[in-house]
């Protein structure tokens, strides 16, 4: 049995970060796929691993490590010589961590709003009001987020705010790439900053928000480049993209692409 066990969900952006890092470092791990709509993340056995009731959680030799950003750093701590993605210079490491903080504060939470409205909302609309309230109340970390969405979706004001935050994320990323000279956010080598923002950019492209970086071709080039890396297809196996999971979303994407 592998000493690494990853509890995650295919479409979870935070799970995708960790899968990429594990594959990049060549770590043999056992993957437990949780069905989030079935509430696997809220079952007692999973809450014993991650009391926040969200994915991912990595169990290493029986010890749980939770929060995707923490897991990325943990993997660097225990395997610094394999696919090294954190600078040696403490000043560069501080820069990296500041970038990751921005990514986790601005674009990462913002992508959840259009994701829920465009992909997940029909699931919640099919629930009764009582069942939806019970679901919200069962969420240790995301109760208020779901309550704000409700069964009618996030209003235009929230969508506009999320798109504004995503735009700021893209602008900041483009600036990082320009300042480092590329091809990656910190320069010649891929870093944890690239891994951290990767699922946001991939998700934006998947749900037809790639037009946000039309004035920043470096973002599109970065996306093409990371798709060519060896861990990418292992990370994004079939079913990891929302358009692969939800036919209505794939149809909407195809319709918009045809109009463009």
Helices and strands as residue ranges (DSSP letters): E 4-8, H 13-24, E 30-33, G 40-42, H 44-47, E 57-60, E 63-66, H 68-78, H 90-105, H 107-115, I 116-120, H 121-125, H 129-137, H 143-149, H 156-180, H 192-206, G 210-213, H 217-227, H 230-235, H 242-245, H 247-259
